Amino acid sequence: MRALSLSLLYLSAVLMFVGGLGDQFIRRLLNVHIDFLGNPPPSKFLDNTENLILLMLHSVGGGLMACGVGMFVLVHYGIRKNVAWARWSFLLMAWLAQGFNGYGMFMSGSYYFYPVLVLFIATTGIFLYRKERQFYAYRQDEWTVSDQA
């Protein structure tokens, strides 16, 4: 179960990064964006609006990439080593980043299944995670902690 949950956590971190990376390759407004704006006629205002939306989209993508890297680091250096606060930090980071991303996508009429999928995988991975057991062994007048039975 531990291996499965760690795999899910790594996967959600990678998907977070890939989602942000995908935002970097959008070079013009998508049809859903044009529909959200009400199909305006071409104008200088529309060109400026397009530039602004793309700048914000690329900024959000950069933030998602940073969250993906942070989540990967939390899994690799914190959660794997049973640091208690790392699990809740991971979950908070995932829900803040993809929660707001998914909400914005939903409100603009975009397909929001990707953020929901990332949140589902991350949350499932956190709640399936179980700490490694530590076994206590007695050796000549001292108690020691061992990871092996």
Secondary structure, 3 states (H helix, E strand, C coil): CHHHHHHHHHHHHHHHHHHHHHHHCCCCCCHHHHHHCCCCCCCHHHHHHHHHHHHHHHHHHHHHHHHHHHHHHHHHHHHCCCCHHHHHHHHHHHHHHHHHHHHHHHHHCCCCHHHHHHHHHHHHHHHHCCCCCCEEEEECCEEEEECCC
